[in-house]
Amino acid sequence: MKRVALLLTVGVSCFLAASSLQGAEKDVYIVGVDAAFPPFTWVEQGEFRGFDVEVIQAIADLEGFSVEFRDLPWATIITALAQGKIDVIASGLTVTCERDQVIDFSLPYWEVDQAVLVREDSDLNAITAFNGTKVGAQAGTTGYQWIEDNLVAQGIDVKLRAYETYEMAVRDLENGRIAAVLCDTDTAQGFVDAGRKVKIVGIVRTGEQYAYAVTAGDPYGLLPKINDGLRKLYESGVWAELVAKYFPGRPVGPVPLKRTTVCE
Amino acid sequence: MENFGFLIRELPWFWRGTVVAVEVLAGVIGLGLAAGLGGAVLQVYAPPPVPALVTALERFLRGIPPIVLLLLVFYLPWNLPPLAVAIVALGLCSAAYQSQIFRMAIQSIDRRQTEAARSLGMSSPQTILYVVLPQALRRAIGPWSNEFSSQIKDTSLAYIVGVVEILRQARYVISYTYGNSLLVYGFCALIYFVLTRAGNAALYRLEARLWVPGFERRGLERRV
């Protein structure tokens, strides 16, 4: 019994010591991804894959640090970073001012708008899809937020349903339970390309930017390395290769991008 | 159903998810068993105010949803690995429920047995250890198998803190194939069903093996 108590004491003090020792560098940085967001991040046969996974790995190689990927669901990923449970988020994360208050963003590397998805055989257009209808989006996403801020809050007659994943929203769309789904353009294209019975009828130009993010205050000085890494990747042409691999036909521009989201 | 191929390709990873789920289950059930049995003994035999304190803790743990407990433990200031978070949170929850199973079983043993043991000169711990618990634990197996079943199914909650168990593996497959949710979740249902049935079958056999003649037993009541 005494030995157990001793072990417990040693164990607990190790945890305390580990958590208070916030050194300037870590051997391995934990990169959080929501591995249910292709083509940016996913897991196939046990391996982390996707555009963001390859980009962060390439930046880490260039800048001389090591990363390990950890999968966390979207619901927990931002708070986990805010609390330092993970060190980086690389998972198609849109820069918003709300998020900016609890985490720090790198320079943006990607721009997306929101696509309006309807059933393949539907004759709704981008306007009629949001008039007197039920629509859906994944909870906690910028698509969901856009509908709430620009339609629901403005008194427009539209019922918004929250889904845990976009896949579920698209399924409900196919089954006729909702009339439209609003999601990031690349994700929408993914559903269309995969042969789901949906089509894109319009784009809402939100001009959102994706960026990588670190814990507030950047305790390990990763942001300059990530920004510099993005620039080097573009200059060496690796960036163009990765874009072509994951987003065939998409035009390639220089990164990092200029941030358009200005927060107070 | 033209594309069963991906499911077969992903089988090793579903197996991996199942192993992780069983790891979580073993930890949860183990922690719950130790803490639950200890809690039950304290609730029944410890001098005041211990039983009241244990009861308060048990009511608290039973009164909050396991998923909230998971998030609470996850956001503690220490960086526990996801598996440890899941085991601690779900284990505490299970301990609270298990303590009630064991308390019921202990209290179902006739009081006069305790009095007889004490009058023969056995100490209080001896009485608990050699007279009450061997009988109570046998009686607890039935209701305990119920808790075991619900814990298998509750391991699916662990994905929220980043444990890659069966459902998380399923989510991976659904998202990169942009669909097949019915098929994949159906497959998950099958895995959970097999796990639960196998676990319960083993517990029924254990119950039968440990049966003492003259003791009540599942299936015997109606045969007379």
Chai-1 contact restraints between the chains, C-beta under 6 A:
chainA,res_idxA,chainB,res_idxB,connection_type,confidence,min_distance_angstrom,max_distance_angstrom,comment,restraint_id
A,F15,B,W78,contact,1.0,0.0,6.0,A-B,restraint_1
A,S19,B,P77,contact,1.0,0.0,6.0,A-B,restraint_2
A,S19,B,W78,contact,1.0,0.0,6.0,A-B,restraint_3
A,A35,B,Y172,contact,1.0,0.0,6.0,A-B,restraint_4
A,A36,B,R171,contact,1.0,0.0,6.0,A-B,restraint_5
A,A36,B,S175,contact,1.0,0.0,6.0,A-B,restraint_6
A,P38,B,S175,contact,1.0,0.0,6.0,A-B,restraint_7
A,P38,B,Y176,contact,1.0,0.0,6.0,A-B,restraint_8
A,W42,B,S175,contact,1.0,0.0,6.0,A-B,restraint_9
A,W42,B,Y176,contact,1.0,0.0,6.0,A-B,restraint_10
A,V43,B,Y172,contact,1.0,0.0,6.0,A-B,restraint_11
A,E44,B,Y176,contact,1.0,0.0,6.0,A-B,restraint_12
A,G46,B,W13,contact,1.0,0.0,6.0,A-B,restraint_13
A,R70,B,G162,contact,1.0,0.0,6.0,A-B,restraint_14
A,L72,B,G162,contact,1.0,0.0,6.0,A-B,restraint_15
A,P73,B,I160,contact,1.0,0.0,6.0,A-B,restraint_16
A,E167,B,I174,contact,1.0,0.0,6.0,A-B,restraint_17
A,G190,B,Y178,contact,1.0,0.0,6.0,A-B,restraint_18
A,F191,B,Y178,contact,1.0,0.0,6.0,A-B,restraint_19
A,A194,B,Y178,contact,1.0,0.0,6.0,A-B,restraint_20
